[in-house]
Amino acid sequence: MSPCLLVQPSAGGMISGGYLYNARMADHGAWRVVDVEPSQLSVESTRLPSSGLVLVDSLFLAPQYAEGLASLRQRGLKLGLLLHSFPSLIEAVDRHGVVRTEPTEYELSVVRGMCCVVVPGPHYGAVLQRVGAAVVMAEPGLEEAWRMPPRRRAGPCKLISVGSVTPRKGFVDVAEVLAQRSTEDYAWTVVGRLDADPAYTRKLQSACAGVGAVQLLGQCEPARVRQLVGTSDVLVMPSYDENQPLVLLEAMAASVPVIAYRAGAASEMVADGDEGLLVPVGDRVALAAALNRVIRDAALHSRLSAACWTRQATIPNWSDTAERTRERLDAFARACTP
């Protein structure tokens, strides 16, 4: 069978883990990507083929796209969902500073009506099981260039954080913690869009005034991100909510251990004390202690890096995971009734 279609909102130049995941899966044949302007979903729906499976990206779960989703249903398409996250959970942190774990009833109603739900990891398993969703597991893969054996640490501990600068990513927490310690034993680099939430970016810039060596690089191309992560010592990921973050797998493949909040899928992806250190969400005292341990203890860092290198051998490449995903989606396309 030909690959199914994945309908996603046009990225508009944004590079994120979700968009990279979609693109890498497409590159290796799991599906074919169709970009649409969100406001044009109803119009574009008439141009989609009437046979085969059509997946919609979970960004379209927001209520403002209900009419567009309805137009897809009216065409009688075999419709599935690629679930990166629930928009309401993202909005809760970014707009209201509240961590939520339960999606809205509207979001759940959309999920119930799907032929299948494709997920990159098991994090939402309990929610999907509760609504009786047919789940297709489609774990991320790796580009082989990410696999880098442990390196000897030299000089200040090189910390890196990757993600759009928004409240959900928690970068201000790191800045405020680092401002309390010596400026000579670390350097911190932040890679990610600075225009996603200008007010939060200004807050981060202000918090960084007391930080030693810090760079806010903005968004970088994937190859540049790989070079930066691969030459760093620790990935610091203080996200308040995450679902199978691609950069976390990539960092471990590069033998770069993680310090993260125990949020979302992080606690499922990282063996605490083995491949990294996890601390309670929002606990800056615990975050400071974890950073201090890894910055000061080179032997601990070496042990964590070695564990990451062992872990990377279990992470598939994109070709393998895309092939498995396509086989599973083909089976659902044959069995699904619109």
C-alpha positions in Angstrom: 0.0 0.0 0.0 1.1 3.6 -0.5 2.0 5.5 2.6 -0.8 7.2 4.6 -1.1 10.9 4.7 -0.2 13.1 7.6 -1.9 16.5 7.6 0.0 19.0 9.7 -0.2 22.8 10.2 2.4 24.6 8.1 5.5 25.1 10.3 6.1 28.6 9.2 9.8 28.1 9.6 9.5 26.8 13.1 11.8 23.8 14.0 10.5 21.7 16.8 10.9 18.1 18.0 7.3 17.3 16.8 7.9 18.7 13.3 11.3 17.0 13.1 9.7 13.7 14.1 7.0 14.1 11.4 9.6 14.9 8.8 12.0 12.1 9.7 9.2 9.5 9.6 8.2 10.9 6.2 11.7 10.8 4.9 11.8 7.0 5.7 8.4 6.2 4.3 6.1 5.9 7.3 3.7 8.5 5.8 3.5 11.4 3.4 3.2 14.9 4.9 0.7 17.4 3.7 1.2 21.0 5.1 -1.9 23.1 5.3 -2.6 26.6 6.7 -4.7 25.9 9.8 -7.4 28.3 8.6 -7.6 26.4 5.3 -8.2 23.0 6.7 -11.8 22.8 5.5 -10.8 23.9 2.0 -7.8 21.6 1.8 -9.8 18.6 3.0 -11.5 18.5 -0.4 -8.2 17.8 -2.1 -7.2 14.8 0.0 -7.7 11.3 -1.5 -10.8 9.5 -0.4 -9.1 6.2 0.1 -6.3 5.1 2.6 -5.7 6.4 6.1 -5.4 10.1 6.8 -3.7 11.2 10.0 -4.1 14.7 11.5 -1.4 16.2 13.7 -2.6 16.8 17.3 -2.1 20.6 16.9 -5.4 20.4 15.1 -7.1 19.2 18.4 -7.5 22.8 19.4 -11.3 23.7 19.4 -10.7 26.5 16.7 -10.1 23.7 14.2 -13.3 21.8 14.9 -14.9 22.9 11.6 -11.9 21.7 9.7 -12.0 18.3 11.4 -15.7 18.1 10.7 -15.1 18.6 7.0 -12.7 15.7 7.0 -15.3 13.5 8.7 -18.0 14.5 6.2 -15.9 13.2 3.4 -16.0 9.8 5.0 -12.2 9.5 5.3 -10.4 6.9 7.4 -9.2 9.4 9.9 -6.5 8.9 12.6 -4.6 11.1 15.0 -0.9 11.6 15.5 -0.7 12.6 19.2 2.3 14.6 20.2 0.4 16.3 23.0 -2.9 17.7 23.9 -3.1 21.5 23.2 -5.0 22.2 26.4 -2.1 20.8 28.5 0.4 23.0 26.6 -1.8 26.0 27.0 -2.3 25.4 30.7 1.4 25.8 31.5 2.3 28.4 28.8 -0.7 30.7 29.5 -1.7 30.0 33.0 1.3 28.5 34.8 -0.7 25.4 35.8 0.4 21.8 35.1 -2.5 19.7 34.0 -2.5 16.0 33.2 -6.1 15.5 32.0 -7.1 16.7 28.5 -10.4 18.4 27.9 -13.7 16.6 27.1 -13.6 18.1 23.7 -10.2 16.7 23.0 -11.3 13.3 24.3 -14.4 13.4 22.1 -12.2 13.9 19.0 -9.9 11.0 20.1 -12.9 8.7 20.5 -13.9 9.3 16.9 -10.6 8.3 15.4 -9.8 5.0 13.6 -6.5 5.0 15.5 -4.2 7.2 17.5 -0.5 7.1 16.7 1.8 7.9 19.6 5.6 8.3 19.8 5.7 6.9 23.3 3.6 5.4 26.1 3.0 8.5 28.1 -0.7 9.0 27.3 -1.4 5.3 27.5 -3.8 5.5 30.4 -5.8 8.3 28.9 -6.1 6.5 25.5 -7.0 3.2 27.2 -9.8 4.9 29.1 -11.4 6.2 25.9 -10.9 2.9 24.1 -8.6 4.3 21.4 -6.9 1.9 19.0 -3.2 2.8 19.6 -0.3 2.6 17.1 3.0 2.9 18.9 5.5 4.7 16.6 8.6 5.3 18.7 11.1 7.9 17.4 14.3 6.8 15.7 17.8 8.2 15.5 20.1 9.5 12.8 23.2 7.5 13.1 25.3 10.7 13.4 23.9 11.2 16.9 25.6 8.1 18.2 28.7 9.4 19.9 30.8 7.5 22.6 31.6 9.2 25.9 34.2 12.0 25.9 36.5 13.1 28.6 35.1 16.3 30.2 37.5 19.3 30.2 37.2 22.8 31.6 33.9 24.2 32.8 30.9 21.9 32.6 29.1 22.6 29.4 25.3 22.7 30.0 22.8 22.9 27.1 19.0 23.3 26.9 17.0 22.9 23.7 13.5 24.1 23.1 11.4 27.1 22.3 11.7 29.7 25.0 8.2 29.4 26.6 7.1 29.0 30.2 6.5 25.2 29.6 10.2 24.7 29.1 11.2 26.2 32.5 14.4 27.8 31.4 14.0 30.7 33.9 14.2 28.1 36.7 17.7 27.1 35.5 18.8 30.7 35.1 17.8 31.6 38.7 19.5 28.5 40.0 22.7 29.1 38.1 22.8 32.7 39.3 23.4 31.4 42.8 26.6 29.5 42.1 30.1 30.2 41.0 30.4 31.6 37.4 33.6 29.7 36.7 32.6 26.0 36.7 29.9 26.0 34.1 28.8 27.4 30.7 25.1 27.3 29.7 23.7 27.4 26.1 20.1 27.7 25.3 19.0 26.7 21.7 15.4 27.5 20.7 13.1 30.2 19.3 13.2 33.5 21.2 10.0 34.9 19.6 7.6 32.2 20.7 6.7 34.1 23.9 8.4 37.5 24.0 7.4 38.2 27.6 8.9 35.0 28.8 12.1 35.6 26.7 12.5 39.0 28.4 12.1 37.3 31.8 14.8 34.8 30.9 17.1 37.5 29.6 16.6 39.4 32.9 17.3 36.2 35.0 20.4 35.6 33.0 21.9 38.9 34.1 23.3 37.0 37.1 24.5 34.0 35.2 28.1 33.5 34.2 28.8 32.2 30.7 25.4 31.9 29.0 24.3 32.1 25.4 20.8 32.4 24.1 21.3 31.3 20.5 17.8 31.2 19.2 16.6 28.6 16.8 19.3 26.6 15.0 19.3 24.1 12.1 19.2 20.4 13.1 22.8 19.8 12.2 24.0 22.7 14.3 21.9 21.5 17.2 23.5 18.0 16.9 27.0 19.7 17.0 26.1 21.7 20.0 24.6 18.9 22.0 27.3 16.5 21.0 30.0 18.8 22.4 28.1 19.5 25.6 28.4 17.7 28.9 24.8 17.8 30.3 21.4 18.3 28.8 19.3 20.4 31.2 15.6 19.9 30.5 13.4 21.6 33.1 10.2 21.2 31.2 6.9 21.2 33.1 5.3 18.9 30.5 6.8 16.7 27.8 5.7 13.7 25.7 8.6 11.6 24.4 11.0 14.6 23.7 13.2 13.8 20.8 16.1 15.8 22.0 16.3 13.6 25.1 16.8 10.5 23.1 19.3 12.3 20.9 21.3 13.5 23.9 21.5 10.1 25.4 22.7 8.7 22.1 25.4 11.3 22.1 26.4 10.1 25.7 25.1 13.4 27.2 23.3 12.7 30.4 20.2 14.7 31.4 19.1 16.7 34.4 15.3 17.1 34.1 12.1 17.7 36.0 10.2 14.5 36.5 7.6 15.7 34.1 5.6 13.9 31.5 7.5 11.2 29.8 10.9 12.1 31.2 10.5 9.8 34.2 9.7 7.0 31.8 12.6 7.7 29.4 15.4 8.2 31.9 16.6 5.8 34.5 17.1 8.2 37.4 20.6 8.0 38.8 21.7 6.0 35.8 21.3 8.0 32.6 20.6 11.2 34.4 19.2 12.9 37.4 15.4 13.6 37.8 14.0 16.0 40.3 10.4 17.0 41.3 8.7 19.4 38.9 9.4 23.0 39.9 11.7 22.1 42.8 14.5 24.6 42.3 16.3 23.4 45.5 16.5 19.9 44.1 17.4 21.2 40.6 20.3 23.2 42.2 21.5 20.1 44.1 21.4 17.9 40.9 23.3 20.5 38.9 25.9 20.9 41.7 26.4 17.1 41.8 27.1 16.8 38.1 29.1 19.9 37.7 31.4 19.1 40.7 31.6 15.3 40.4 33.5 14.3 37.2 33.3 10.6 38.2 29.5 10.8 38.5 29.3 12.5 35.1 31.5 9.8 33.6 29.3 7.1 34.9 26.1 8.7 33.7 27.7 9.2 30.2 28.7 5.6 30.0 25.1 4.5 30.9 23.7 6.7 28.1 26.1 5.1 25.7 24.8 1.7 26.7 21.3 2.9 26.3 21.7 4.2 22.8 22.2 0.7 21.5 18.6 0.0 22.3 17.3 3.1 20.3 16.4 2.1 16.7 17.3 4.2 13.7 14.6 6.0 11.7 14.5 3.4 8.9 13.6 0.6 11.3 11.0 2.5 13.2 9.4 4.0 10.1 9.1 0.6 8.5 7.4 -0.9 11.6 5.1 2.1 11.8 4.1 1.9 8.1 3.3 -1.8 8.5 1.1 -1.1 11.5 -0.7 1.8 9.8 -1.2 -0.4 6.7 -3.0 -2.9 8.9 -5.2 -0.3 10.4 -6.0 1.2 7.0 -7.2 -2.2 5.8 -9.3 -2.8 9.0 -10.7 0.6 9.7 -14.2 1.6 8.7 -14.8 5.3 8.3 
